[in-house]
Amino acid sequence: MMAMPQAGFCFLATTKTGSTSLEAAFQRHAQLLARRPPRMKHMTARTFDAVFAPVLEHYGHPRESYELLCVVREPVDWVHSWWRYRARPEAVGTPNSTADVSFDAFARQVVSGEVHLGSWVEFTRTLPGRPPVERVYRYENLDRAADWMARRLGVAAPDVPRVNVSPRSESGIAATTRALLEEHFADDVALHEAAR
C-alpha cells in the first residue's frame, strides 16, 4: 500500500499484479508506505478504511479528498501465477508448495475451497458508507496505471521495472477445469472485464 493523498490517490497493492513493480517506481513519492508484513502490504480496501483512512484524515486528508487505486488480473492467469510462485525452489517442503502439483490439480483445489486465494471483489469491497475503490486497472494495462499515477504526481511516467516475477513454466489446464475456475471466480472475471 502506498498513500499519496497529496496527489489525490492511494494505491492498494493486490497480490500477483505487478504491485511490487509500481511500488519500486513510485515509493519515493509516498507519504505512507506499507511493505511488510505481506498482509499489511496487500491490505484490503476494508482494512485501509479501518486503519489507514483515519490516520490520513487526522493529518488533513479526508477520505473524499483522494481516490483508491488497484490492479486486478484475469482470474485464471492470477491462479496460475500463484501456482508458479508456490512452485519456486525456496517453497519446496513448505505446506503451500506446488512443486509436485500440476496446475490443473491446483486449480481444482482452489475451486473446492481446499486452497483459498481470496477474491478481487472481496479485496475491493470497502466499509459500509465509504467511497468505493474508484480506479481499477487491468494487470495487462499496468502502464496505464503508472501513467495515471505519474500525471497525478506531476512526474515523468516511469519505465515500470519487472520485479518479484515468479519463474515461468509451461503447464496445462483442462477445458473443464478452466470452466470451473472461471465459474468459481465469475464476479472477479466481471470485475476484471470492467476494469480500465
Secondary structure, DSSP 8 states (H G I E B T S, - for coil): -EEEGGGTEEE---TTSSHHHHHHHHGGG-SEE--SSHHHHT--HHHIIIIIHHHHHHTT--GGGSEEEEEE--HHHHHHHHHHHHTSGGGTTSTT--TTS-HHHHHHHHHHTSS----HHHHH---TTS----EEEEGGGHHHHHHHHHHHHTS--------S----------HHHHHHHHHHTHHHHHHHHH--
